[in-house]
Structure formats: structure tokens, C-alpha cells
């Protein structure tokens, strides 16, 4: 489990505590989840770019050799 996910789980557990700390912990958990979501996006973008590049290369054929 990644460090961010561990922090989110810990924040959720702390949110079960009574008092104002629960509100703060809930907010921390939401921020951590947002960070994880944003961190996953570049990986998907890179994967999509690689797939498109492969499709175009297959359609066009090999690139000419450099001299």
C-alpha cells in the first residue's frame, strides 16, 4: 500500500474520533484521495500516447533511417 493510501486510511480512522479532529481528518483524507487521483492521470495519458503512436506507426510503416 502506498504512503498516500496509508495516510488516507489513517485519516479515516482518526475521523471516527469524537470532536473537531474528525472534521480535520476527513478533510485530510479527501485531499490525499485527490492527490492520488491526480497522480494516476499522467500514467493514463502516457499510456494513451504510446497506444496512439503505435497505431500510427502501424498505419504509416517504419520511419526512414537517419543518415
C-alpha positions in Angstrom: 0.0 0.0 0.0 1.4 3.4 -0.9 2.3 6.0 1.6 -0.6 8.3 0.4 -3.1 5.5 0.8 -1.8 4.6 4.3 -2.3 8.3 5.2 -5.8 8.2 3.8 -6.7 5.1 5.8 -5.2 6.7 8.9 -7.1 9.9 8.4 -10.4 7.9 8.0 -9.7 6.1 11.3 -8.9 9.3 13.0 -12.2 10.8 11.6 -14.0 8.2 13.8 -12.7 10.0 16.9 -15.0 12.5 18.6 -14.7 16.2 18.3 -13.3 18.7 15.8 -10.4 16.4 15.0 -12.8 14.2 13.0 -13.6 17.1 10.6 -9.9 17.9 10.1 -9.1 14.2 9.5 -11.9 13.9 7.0 -10.5 16.8 5.1 -7.0 15.4 5.1 -8.4 12.1 3.7 -10.2 13.9 0.9 -7.0 15.8 -0.1 -5.0 12.6 -0.1 -7.6 10.9 -2.3 -7.5 13.9 -4.7 -3.7 13.8 -4.9 -3.8 10.0 -5.7 -6.4 10.7 -8.4 -4.2 13.4 -10.0 -1.1 11.3 -9.7 -2.8 8.5 -11.7 -3.7 10.7 -14.6 -0.2 11.2 -16.2 0.2 7.4 -16.3 -3.0 7.1 -18.3 -2.0 10.0 -20.6 1.4 8.4 -21.3 -0.3 5.0 -22.0 -2.8 6.6 -24.4 0.0 8.5 -26.2 2.0 5.2 -26.6 -1.0 3.4 -27.9 -1.7 6.1 -30.5 1.9 6.3 -31.5 1.9 2.5 -32.1 -1.3 2.7 -34.1 0.1 5.5 -36.3 3.3 3.7 -36.8 1.5 0.6 -37.8 -0.6 2.6 -40.3 2.3 4.5 -41.8 5.0 1.9 -41.7 8.6 2.2 -40.4 10.2 5.6 -40.3 13.0 6.3 -42.8 16.5 5.5 -41.5 18.6 8.5 -40.3 21.8 9.2 -42.1 
